[in-house]
C-alpha cells in the first residue's frame, strides 16, 4: 500500500471566497476530508463524489480528548495510503492546534504539509471596518488566546496592559469579564475602545462596540455568543467610517440555491459578491445522454433551447465543420453565451425566451421542406409534430440530456430552511423535486422569500398554493440577481 499524506489546511474565517487556490485544489482531490465546525460547509461541495467526509468539530475548543481522537484519525487514514485533508477554520498554526496534529504525524513518520489559511485575527476586524493597524494610531498588534492553559495559567496582563498596539483575543467571549478586569487593573484606560465581532465575514456578522468600562454589560445585553473575537485599541474608532461589508445589498441574507451543482457555482458567486451567503442544496441533476448524430449536412438549422443542450451537443460533436452552413438558433442569453464558448455565433435569438418562438423564428432562416434539429432535454415541452405541420418543415427532436430530480430527506431540507431567508427556484423541475422532498409541508416556507426565474416556474410554484414573492424580469441568473439587488 502506498504511503499517504495529510494536508493540515486553514479554511479561512468564514467567507467561502477567502479560501486559497491551493486549498481549492486539495478539496477537489482529497480522498478523505476531516473538518471542524468553523468552516464554510459549502467548501465540501468541491469534494470528489467518493471522498470520505469526517466531521470532528469541537464545541469546546479546550477539549483535549477530542484532539487525541482527531490525531488518531489523521494517522490511521494516512496509514491507509489516503490523501487526507484536515480542514480547520482560520489558520492551522494560529491557536488552531495544527502543530499538535503535525507532531502526531511526525511521530508516526507520516508525510504532511501545512496549508496556511486567512486567520480571523486580522480578517474579521477588516470585515467589520476595523484596521488591525493604522498609521498614526498604532505600530504593532498582538494576538492572544482567550482561553486559560490546562494548568490554569492566565495571560500576563501586567505586560499586556502596557502594550501600545492593538490587542486581539481569539475565543475569548466566555472570559470577557476576566480579560477586561485584567487590562483595567493593570493600567489600561477604562475608556479604551473595544469591539466584539460575532461570526465575522458571514451573513451573521454582528459587531458590538464600547469601551472597557462598559463592554461586559453591553455584551450581556446584546447576548454576544461564540464564535467571536475581541479587538481592543483606538483603531476600533475607525469602524463607523470603514464598515464596508455591512453596506452590501444582501448582507445578512442567506439564499438557498436549489439548481444542479455545476450551475449553482455561478449563482452562488454572484450572491456572495452582494454580501449574502448561498446554501447549495441541489434538487436536480443533469445527465448527458449518449447518442449518434445523423448526417448534419441534411439539416437547414439546429435550434438549442438551453445552455445544457449546447453542452450535451458539443460534447458529442467531433468536428465543428460538420455544421457547415447550418443556421443556428438559441433561446436566451445563457444559451447564446455557451455557443460563443464553442466559437459559434448564433444566427438568431428571439427576444422572448421560448422554444415555441424559437421554432417560429427558424422559418425566416430556412426553406420550406428543410429539416430542423431541436436540441433539448427529456422533459422540455417540444412540439415537433405541431411545428412541422404549422411551418412546412421537418422538425426533429434530439434529447441531449436528462433532468433527474433529486429526492432528499425532509429533515435535511428543513435544516437548510431554518438558516435560509430567501429560497430560489430556477426551473419547474427543481421546485417539483423540492416540494416532493418536503412532502408538501408549506409551513416550512413560512417567513421565507420565494424567488422564481420566470413565469413558467412561478406557475408551477403557485399551483400548489405557494406564493412567489419575486419573479425575474429577465429569465436568467443575472435577472434574479438584479431583482435581489432591489430588496
Legacy VTK file of the C-alpha trace (Angstrom):
# vtk DataFile Version 3.0
C-alpha trace
ASCII
DATASET POLYDATA
POINTS 487 float
0.000 0.000 0.000
1.328 3.440 -0.925
2.116 5.882 1.839
-0.480 8.544 2.466
-0.099 12.237 3.178
-2.017 14.713 5.333
-2.555 18.350 4.412
-3.314 20.433 7.505
-5.117 23.396 5.968
-6.799 26.582 7.083
-10.250 27.251 5.596
-10.185 30.951 6.424
-12.561 32.876 8.626
-15.989 32.091 7.134
-16.282 33.751 3.737
-16.178 30.983 1.101
-14.183 33.134 -1.295
-11.339 33.569 1.176
-10.073 30.017 0.667
-6.688 29.783 -1.011
-6.158 28.423 -4.521
-4.153 25.553 -3.030
-6.993 24.627 -0.684
-9.464 24.583 -3.576
-7.242 22.088 -5.422
-6.965 19.895 -2.333
-10.722 19.897 -1.754
-11.206 18.559 -5.283
-8.596 15.804 -4.989
-8.563 14.608 -1.361
-9.597 11.028 -0.607
-10.607 11.914 2.932
-11.597 15.274 4.480
-11.583 15.698 8.255
-13.276 19.005 9.057
-14.354 21.077 12.040
-17.380 23.228 12.896
-15.887 26.592 11.926
-15.531 26.013 8.183
-17.918 27.174 5.479
-19.656 23.879 4.629
-20.166 24.944 1.006
-16.474 24.119 0.596
-17.350 20.448 0.966
-19.345 20.637 -2.282
-15.986 20.705 -4.077
-15.083 17.249 -2.765
-14.919 14.228 -5.034
-18.091 12.141 -5.071
-16.274 9.218 -3.458
-14.361 11.291 -0.882
-14.797 10.250 2.746
-16.085 13.157 4.847
-15.472 13.002 8.616
-16.824 15.679 10.943
-14.795 16.152 14.115
-15.844 19.525 15.449
-15.191 20.784 18.946
-17.869 22.848 20.639
-15.377 23.305 23.451
-12.067 24.069 21.751
-10.191 23.458 25.003
-11.129 19.777 24.968
-8.092 17.511 24.896
-9.816 14.173 24.433
-11.329 15.015 21.064
-7.966 16.365 19.889
-6.445 12.962 20.618
-9.245 11.382 18.567
-8.551 13.756 15.669
-4.846 12.946 15.772
-5.632 9.226 15.655
-7.984 9.585 12.676
-5.357 11.535 10.723
-2.712 8.935 11.485
-4.993 5.992 10.635
-6.194 7.481 7.343
-2.663 8.352 6.261
-1.554 4.801 7.044
-4.348 3.580 4.744
-2.476 5.349 1.963
-5.015 8.138 1.551
-4.589 11.755 0.589
-6.079 13.369 3.683
-7.222 16.972 4.052
-7.502 18.197 7.629
-9.717 21.258 7.208
-9.684 23.762 10.047
-11.209 27.203 10.469
-8.825 30.141 10.172
-5.100 29.350 10.078
-3.961 25.962 11.444
-1.000 27.487 13.297
-2.864 30.409 14.892
-4.331 28.809 18.037
-5.616 26.054 15.774
-3.641 23.172 17.304
-2.307 22.342 13.872
1.139 21.938 15.376
-0.102 19.155 17.654
-1.580 17.314 14.686
1.631 17.719 12.694
3.705 16.359 15.597
1.418 13.338 15.870
2.036 12.590 12.189
5.761 13.186 12.526
5.915 10.729 15.437
4.482 8.083 13.098
6.891 9.032 10.296
3.994 10.145 8.093
4.187 12.878 5.465
2.319 16.122 5.996
2.110 19.657 4.640
0.796 22.845 6.186
-1.528 24.984 4.059
-1.940 28.452 5.641
-5.385 29.997 5.890
-6.544 33.563 6.437
-6.677 33.970 10.193
-9.712 35.578 11.804
-7.421 37.724 13.945
-6.773 40.092 11.052
-9.547 39.313 8.540
-12.597 39.542 10.806
-11.705 43.061 12.037
-11.236 44.040 8.375
-14.772 42.821 7.560
-16.042 44.882 10.489
-14.280 48.004 9.193
-11.532 47.906 11.821
-7.944 48.031 10.514
-5.676 45.955 12.710
-3.067 48.682 12.252
-3.313 52.282 11.116
-0.668 54.927 10.588
-0.667 57.450 13.377
-2.609 55.188 15.749
-0.501 52.098 16.379
2.731 50.473 15.281
2.007 46.907 16.374
-0.736 44.380 17.018
-0.789 41.408 19.368
-2.841 38.226 19.220
-3.802 36.215 22.298
-5.896 33.174 23.025
-8.911 33.900 25.177
-8.557 30.544 26.935
-6.557 29.652 30.000
-3.918 26.953 29.719
-4.506 23.455 31.098
-2.536 24.325 34.237
-4.738 27.363 34.847
-2.125 29.961 33.948
-3.588 33.149 32.528
-2.297 35.924 30.294
0.389 38.155 31.817
-1.828 41.249 31.996
0.877 43.293 33.738
2.786 43.199 30.459
-0.167 43.120 28.058
-1.899 46.184 29.544
1.185 48.285 28.843
1.301 47.414 25.139
0.558 50.355 22.836
-0.666 48.324 19.879
-3.991 46.708 19.021
-4.881 43.707 21.181
-6.832 40.819 19.639
-8.246 37.974 21.726
-9.499 34.853 19.962
-12.085 32.539 21.517
-12.424 34.889 24.461
-16.138 35.723 24.797
-16.620 33.375 27.740
-13.714 35.036 29.549
-14.535 38.619 28.565
-15.035 39.801 32.191
-11.603 38.413 33.160
-9.913 39.974 30.129
-11.450 43.399 30.807
-10.663 43.197 34.507
-7.069 42.146 33.836
-6.489 45.045 31.454
-8.079 47.715 33.674
-6.452 46.524 36.910
-3.046 46.641 35.251
-3.307 50.178 33.918
-5.250 50.134 30.635
-7.621 53.118 30.485
-11.281 52.332 31.137
-12.101 54.480 28.101
-10.100 52.303 25.703
-12.326 51.389 22.701
-13.225 47.720 22.328
-15.179 45.705 19.747
-16.733 42.247 19.852
-17.178 40.772 16.371
-19.509 37.788 16.187
-19.494 35.328 13.238
-17.152 37.556 11.270
-17.194 37.641 7.447
-20.512 35.761 7.298
-24.115 36.910 6.877
-24.459 36.544 10.653
-21.690 39.046 11.345
-22.519 41.387 14.207
-20.233 43.998 15.752
-20.744 45.371 19.260
-18.591 48.315 20.315
-17.984 50.113 23.575
-15.157 50.870 25.977
-13.501 48.643 28.555
-15.627 50.144 31.311
-18.994 49.141 29.808
-18.384 46.311 27.318
-19.220 43.463 29.724
-22.630 44.981 30.439
-23.242 45.714 26.747
-22.230 42.208 25.676
-24.718 40.683 28.135
-27.490 42.976 26.918
-26.724 42.093 23.299
-26.233 38.387 24.116
-22.917 38.037 22.278
-22.070 34.364 21.647
-19.138 32.451 20.078
-17.578 32.369 17.600
-16.471 35.944 18.245
-13.220 37.835 18.551
-12.290 40.776 20.759
-10.408 43.822 19.442
-9.015 46.398 21.890
-7.493 49.702 20.808
-8.050 53.093 19.214
-8.417 51.511 15.744
-11.946 50.489 16.792
-12.998 54.144 16.392
-12.444 53.888 12.613
-15.272 51.381 12.238
-18.077 53.885 11.639
-16.333 55.216 8.536
-14.924 51.926 7.255
-17.716 49.343 7.767
-17.938 48.337 4.113
-19.201 44.757 4.401
-22.494 45.600 6.093
-23.378 48.032 3.281
-23.633 45.282 0.678
-27.105 44.691 -0.795
-27.566 41.137 0.502
-25.662 41.460 3.779
-27.389 39.383 6.430
-29.286 37.253 3.884
-28.896 33.520 3.294
-30.092 32.236 -0.083
-30.982 28.599 -0.727
-29.653 27.649 -4.186
-31.571 24.638 -5.481
-30.223 24.199 -9.005
-27.780 21.476 -10.076
-24.221 21.506 -8.723
-22.446 22.647 -11.887
-24.736 25.609 -12.488
-25.002 26.576 -8.823
-21.415 27.828 -8.790
-22.024 30.960 -10.862
-25.204 31.846 -8.977
-23.512 31.388 -5.602
-20.604 33.611 -6.629
-22.969 36.425 -7.530
-24.817 36.088 -4.219
-21.563 36.324 -2.272
-20.477 39.355 -4.275
-23.559 41.108 -2.876
-22.649 40.164 0.684
-25.083 37.260 1.005
-24.380 33.597 1.612
-25.530 30.767 -0.599
-26.593 27.387 0.751
-26.242 24.939 -2.119
-28.758 22.086 -1.968
-29.359 20.724 -5.490
-32.724 19.172 -6.324
-31.924 18.205 -9.904
-29.022 16.541 -11.639
-28.078 16.948 -15.293
-27.085 13.718 -17.049
-25.815 13.967 -20.614
-27.030 11.255 -22.977
-25.090 9.144 -25.398
-26.417 9.446 -28.963
-25.369 9.218 -32.586
-25.604 12.147 -34.996
-27.377 11.762 -38.330
-25.781 13.373 -41.384
-25.906 17.021 -40.318
-25.476 18.216 -43.886
-29.134 17.228 -44.440
-30.347 19.897 -41.985
-31.087 23.546 -42.547
-30.969 24.626 -38.904
-30.102 23.485 -35.396
-32.011 25.047 -32.501
-30.770 24.995 -28.900
-33.272 25.623 -26.131
-30.828 25.754 -23.178
-27.176 26.058 -22.257
-27.214 22.393 -21.213
-28.443 21.478 -24.690
-25.363 23.186 -26.121
-23.069 21.335 -23.715
-24.683 17.971 -24.483
-24.490 18.553 -28.228
-20.878 19.694 -28.405
-19.539 17.007 -26.081
-20.508 14.531 -28.830
-19.644 16.615 -31.906
-16.183 15.563 -33.068
-15.733 18.188 -35.799
-17.393 21.600 -35.739
-17.049 21.817 -39.538
-19.936 19.351 -39.788
-22.238 22.266 -39.016
-21.168 23.844 -42.313
-23.713 26.467 -43.385
-26.389 25.285 -40.976
-28.278 28.139 -39.316
-28.054 28.207 -35.531
-30.813 29.408 -33.202
-30.604 29.959 -29.434
-33.066 30.541 -26.617
-31.802 33.069 -24.097
-28.576 34.785 -23.205
-27.007 31.823 -21.386
-27.573 29.552 -24.394
-26.019 32.245 -26.582
-23.008 32.526 -24.279
-22.496 28.758 -24.241
-22.475 28.695 -28.052
-19.914 31.500 -28.104
-17.654 29.342 -25.912
-17.709 26.815 -28.768
-16.834 29.539 -31.310
-20.368 29.519 -32.720
-22.245 32.797 -33.201
-25.998 32.078 -33.423
-27.849 33.417 -36.445
-30.890 34.318 -34.364
-32.078 34.563 -30.771
-35.692 35.576 -30.056
-36.339 38.329 -27.525
-38.811 36.022 -25.801
-37.245 33.047 -24.002
-39.484 30.418 -25.580
-38.894 27.252 -27.588
-42.128 27.861 -29.489
-40.957 31.326 -30.541
-37.545 29.920 -31.495
-39.185 27.340 -33.783
-41.332 30.028 -35.407
-38.338 32.314 -35.993
-36.413 29.470 -37.652
-38.810 29.785 -40.595
-37.143 33.041 -41.626
-33.757 31.312 -41.857
-34.736 28.099 -43.642
-36.544 26.896 -46.751
-39.828 25.017 -46.994
-39.179 21.303 -46.556
-35.884 21.790 -44.666
-35.025 19.530 -41.767
-34.574 21.312 -38.431
-32.944 19.832 -35.335
-34.170 20.936 -31.897
-31.600 20.046 -29.229
-33.318 19.790 -25.859
-33.856 17.796 -22.655
-36.046 14.813 -21.895
-38.661 16.969 -20.139
-38.802 20.077 -22.327
-42.224 20.526 -23.993
-41.071 20.444 -27.632
-43.946 20.069 -30.120
-42.011 18.852 -33.149
-45.079 17.406 -34.917
-47.034 20.638 -34.496
-44.103 22.726 -35.715
-43.676 20.501 -38.758
-47.314 20.909 -39.819
-47.520 24.589 -38.949
-44.296 25.713 -40.662
-43.941 23.188 -43.536
-40.573 21.983 -42.300
-39.438 18.686 -40.816
-38.679 19.353 -37.139
-36.849 16.626 -35.233
-36.088 16.498 -31.513
-32.665 15.448 -30.215
-32.627 14.741 -26.473
-29.070 15.627 -25.464
-29.521 15.445 -21.693
-31.833 14.280 -18.940
-33.032 16.312 -15.969
-33.248 13.981 -12.997
-34.950 15.021 -9.792
-33.103 14.560 -6.519
-35.373 13.470 -3.674
-33.953 14.489 -0.295
-34.906 13.631 3.263
-37.381 16.119 4.683
-35.241 16.626 7.793
-32.231 17.605 5.666
-34.210 20.218 3.744
-35.745 21.520 6.969
-32.262 22.002 8.453
-31.248 24.176 5.489
-34.500 26.121 5.506
-34.061 27.079 9.165
-30.960 29.057 8.184
-32.458 30.454 4.972
-34.049 33.837 4.282
-34.544 33.516 0.505
-35.413 30.348 -1.447
-34.645 30.470 -5.168
-36.077 28.274 -7.922
-34.643 28.374 -11.423
-36.857 25.751 -13.040
-40.171 23.984 -12.553
-38.489 20.593 -12.162
-36.323 21.945 -9.354
-39.379 23.144 -7.437
-41.215 19.867 -8.034
-38.325 17.887 -6.514
-38.138 20.345 -3.615
-41.905 20.063 -2.984
-41.767 16.276 -3.011
-38.830 16.343 -0.582
-40.661 18.486 1.986
-43.763 16.328 1.467
-45.871 19.362 0.640
-45.325 20.895 4.087
-45.948 24.541 3.204
-45.328 25.622 6.802
-41.584 25.129 6.250
-41.698 28.139 3.932
-43.300 30.483 6.465
-41.333 33.716 6.609
-39.208 32.772 3.593
-38.993 34.912 0.461
-39.654 32.834 -2.667
-37.831 33.898 -5.830
-38.635 32.496 -9.289
-36.674 32.743 -12.529
-39.769 33.309 -14.690
-43.479 32.779 -15.422
-43.358 29.021 -16.115
-41.556 28.304 -12.848
-43.836 30.708 -10.975
-46.906 28.925 -12.334
-45.607 25.572 -11.071
-44.934 27.042 -7.624
-48.278 28.810 -7.319
-50.252 25.741 -8.444
-49.569 24.139 -5.041
-50.561 27.277 -3.132
-47.114 28.769 -2.530
-46.835 32.496 -3.175
-43.996 33.790 -5.370
-42.638 36.991 -3.840
-40.253 37.992 -6.627
-40.025 36.993 -10.278
-37.088 37.866 -12.510
-37.829 40.123 -15.468
-35.042 38.531 -17.493
-35.331 34.759 -17.125
-31.691 34.205 -16.149
-29.479 34.068 -13.064
-28.494 37.664 -13.750
-32.200 38.518 -13.875
-32.671 37.071 -10.386
-29.602 38.908 -9.108
-30.983 42.190 -10.429
-34.248 41.797 -8.521
-32.387 40.763 -5.372
-30.337 43.960 -5.566
-33.537 45.927 -5.166
-34.614 44.301 -1.906
LINES 1 488
487 0 1 2 3 4 5 6 7 8 9 10 11 12 13 14 15 16 17 18 19 20 21 22 23 24 25 26 27 28 29 30 31 32 33 34 35 36 37 38 39 40 41 42 43 44 45 46 47 48 49 50 51 52 53 54 55 56 57 58 59 60 61 62 63 64 65 66 67 68 69 70 71 72 73 74 75 76 77 78 79 80 81 82 83 84 85 86 87 88 89 90 91 92 93 94 95 96 97 98 99 100 101 102 103 104 105 106 107 108 109 110 111 112 113 114 115 116 117 118 119 120 121 122 123 124 125 126 127 128 129 130 131 132 133 134 135 136 137 138 139 140 141 142 143 144 145 146 147 148 149 150 151 152 153 154 155 156 157 158 159 160 161 162 163 164 165 166 167 168 169 170 171 172 173 174 175 176 177 178 179 180 181 182 183 184 185 186 187 188 189 190 191 192 193 194 195 196 197 198 199 200 201 202 203 204 205 206 207 208 209 210 211 212 213 214 215 216 217 218 219 220 221 222 223 224 225 226 227 228 229 230 231 232 233 234 235 236 237 238 239 240 241 242 243 244 245 246 247 248 249 250 251 252 253 254 255 256 257 258 259 260 261 262 263 264 265 266 267 268 269 270 271 272 273 274 275 276 277 278 279 280 281 282 283 284 285 286 287 288 289 290 291 292 293 294 295 296 297 298 299 300 301 302 303 304 305 306 307 308 309 310 311 312 313 314 315 316 317 318 319 320 321 322 323 324 325 326 327 328 329 330 331 332 333 334 335 336 337 338 339 340 341 342 343 344 345 346 347 348 349 350 351 352 353 354 355 356 357 358 359 360 361 362 363 364 365 366 367 368 369 370 371 372 373 374 375 376 377 378 379 380 381 382 383 384 385 386 387 388 389 390 391 392 393 394 395 396 397 398 399 400 401 402 403 404 405 406 407 408 409 410 411 412 413 414 415 416 417 418 419 420 421 422 423 424 425 426 427 428 429 430 431 432 433 434 435 436 437 438 439 440 441 442 443 444 445 446 447 448 449 450 451 452 453 454 455 456 457 458 459 460 461 462 463 464 465 466 467 468 469 470 471 472 473 474 475 476 477 478 479 480 481 482 483 484 485 486
